[in-house]
Amino acid sequence: MRELTALERGTLEGAPVLVGRPDDRKLNDDLFLPVWEKTRRGWLALFGITLGLTGLLFSAIAYTFAKGIGAWGNNIPVAWAYDIINFVWWIGIGHAGTLISAILLLFQQKWRTSINRFAEAMTLFAVIQALLFPMIHLGRPWFFFWLFPYPSTLATWPNFKSPLLWDVFAVSTYFTVSLLFWYVGLLPDLAALRDASKSKAARIAYGIFALGWRGSARHWRHYRIAYLLLAGLATPLVLSVHTIVSFDFAVSQLPGWHTTIFPPYFVAGAIFSGFAMVLTLMIPARKVFGFEGVITQRHLDNMAKVMLATGLMVSYGYLTETFIAWYSGDKFESFVFFNTRARGPYAPIYWTMITCNVLVPQILWWRKARENTILLWIVSILVNVGMWTERFVIIVTSLHRDFLPSSWAMYRPTWVDWSILSGTIGFFGLLFLLFLRFVPSVSASEVKELRRELEHEAHAGAHAAKRAAPAARVR
């Protein structure tokens, strides 16, 4: 893929969603290059690092199962800490994929075409990390299946009034729909890899997962119907899943949690962190694999604008909950916001959250900042850090000083807490590296379709201009 010209970089509003008009063979060669090429040393180095972190994760989980939750830094009154912080953080990251793939598909936005598979894969792998925590934070994790309403002779029926049970249904549904949506979109490209593979083992493997796709008109008709139906199913999940996650806190009576703003505030924060993670992963991959022609400056600019918009929503949420804590006259609520968070022992974490989530994204108002990919990448990383600290502030600062001063206690994470956090990041990175290596990270079939649409629009525009020219001369 060729580099963008200065004109294409400078006119973002009219910047193309696809640079040039490469033919189908050229697109296959470029987009399937990471799959065909010899494994790079950089990939192997990153694979080794992430594999080591994944081993650390499962070692820490095994240690937790052997020793119990006491191996963590949790105490009374901080019964929830890194386990729920990480759960909410990873679920939030997984929201951008569904937004990009499903909602933008329904709105027929062309700029989703080159980035939807990145986002879908990120969603899937983030939800996998989140699914670990509802199980490992249980006192007896080997009885995790008690959360499901299966016919039990012990009559251990789950409590359907509990938001934790709502989490089980919401997250499992979200994972299932996201997996199906991602897999259905892969079918045409898996078939192309099957047909082009020189290795017999690769042909068999891709052939199994391609499910007999031949690209017939009947296949395409069923594909489009299924893809559209899954997009329709996934769209309400963007709003409902993190709304239900917010109910873990909002339905309680604890100061700092009991607020009606949490559902929209959590959804905006999820999209904010999700788009930040997409940019964090996409910008290096775009450079390494030479995808500048299909993931253009317009894609990065649009994602930066969405990140700015959702960042403003999150900032408004911070302002609103702080104002209401003061305006309500509730001394317990005021104490949480003005003493525990802003001036308490965890104040540095609170102000880190404000800096990363409120101040840093304001640089995206300037077009030159959005054009600078290195600066945009740094901003996306800081937003991810800020959103993790936000979850820490919401959970730990609300718990460690509750109604009774006699029960106040500080929370200090142990090496097991840090191992699980870093391990999930490594496991996420490991899955994403495998995705980049064995699956086309940009949908070749959709980019080809986009190219044909753009060519048709160009021909139609040229034809209309020719027809208008004689009329202008007559006048």
C-alpha angles and dihedrals in degrees: 000000000000125000120262117260122237090252092054091048093047102049103056097165091059096030114132124254087213124032114219125346106270117183123242095266092051091049092050091049093049100040096041092046095100089055097045102039125090114271110272123231091234090056091050092049092050090044090055092049095047092044089054091050090048089054089050090052096054092041089055091047091050090049089050091051090049098045101027132232088309087082087073127072093252116128142154116322095011097068092153122048134126093002095062093031090058093042093055092042095053094044089052092051089054094062100077093065093059092043093052096041104037109026096038089047091055090048090048095235109173095203092069092068099083098039105037096090093050089052095044092051091048090051093051095048093044092052089050088058091047092050090062095065103059087059103040095046091061118104090231104026093177087072094055090122088070086080090070121078096240122151103272127184087205090062090229093155116176120247105252090194091064118100088213089065089047087056091057093055096040097048096041090050091047092050093049095049092043091051093050092045092051094045096047090052090052097057100089092047093045088054090050090051090048092053095044100041116113094196116084092214091052091048091052094046096047090041092057093051093042089066094217096305111175102167095244121157089253091053092049092049093052090042093055093047092049093045092050093047092050090049089053091050093047096049098071089044090065088065101031103048099057090037088060091045089054089055088067084076108019097061092055125089095232117125109249091030106053100084136120094220093072100089098057091032092055093046092051090047091050093053089044094055093039094057089045091055092047089055091045091057100033102050095061093040091049090055098041096049097036096243095148090115095058100027096049134180088267091064092052091045093052093048090049090052092051089049090051092048095049090043089058089050090052090048089051088052091054091049094046098049091047092049093048091049088058098037096047093062090223103148094201092052091046091049092055095051103036103031109023100038109025098035107012131100091281094050093114089060091048093052090045087057092050092048096048099039103033110024105031097054091055088079087071090074086081118078093214089058091052090049092053103086095191092053091045090051091051091049091051092052092049090050090053090051090047094051091051091051089048090060089047091052093048095048109030101035091049093050107038093065110036131160096299118060089203090068097047115126139164122245118225119178118228129219088267091059092050092045092054092047095048090040093057089050088052093046090050090050092047093054091046092051090052089049092053092048102047106023130052104257092204119051105247093188093054094044089052090051090048091051091054091048092051091048090050091050091048092050091046091050093049091048092050091050092052091050091049095050098071091047090053091051091051091053 
